């Protein structure tokens, strides 16, 4: 399976996927990394790992859909069968998740459906949550609301700041995302309405 990763910044989840894909028995390869931001640190990481990269600057497009179509063409040029959003900070037009239906996933640093959107670690702290974590889900036209594939939980500690909580969650993100991409590549995921079944994993 060829995976295309969309990033806008640091790219630590992208790096975790690239690293996983290097292990001999991994059923997916990272075919391309696309960023809407030319200065994204993750682009350099990808290049150093020998992964093709592309920049599609969103400001050069009159609307979201025309940007999305160019990103999509870039992914298709590389034969991508799964799109993984990894810190991609653009809201997409409905066209994109429709075009890639059930072939596009995202990672989000909260236990959805709690805390969609931005600055979610601070939101979890402010809400007094005792547990937070991360979610990998299929992407639909509704922001952070597609069918949930997998989650990992971490404690929220009394002394936590948004940064310390984010770091604890990130360690789980780096474990969870490669696992889910593996499941997808092995054909083990099936979506029925809002529920995802994972073949071979007790649930
Ligand atoms: C991660 O916390 C991810 O869950 C969220 O954005 C952050 C991206 O970090 N969607 P990185 O670029 O993968 O390091």
Boltz pocket constraint, residues with backbone or C-beta under 6 A from the ligand:
constraints:
  - pocket:
      binder: B
      contacts: [[A, 7], [A, 9], [A, 10], [A, 11], [A, 12], [A, 13], [A, 14], [A, 85], [A, 86], [A, 87], [A, 88], [A, 107], [A, 108], [A, 109], [A, 134], [A, 170], [A, 173]]
      max_distance: 6.0
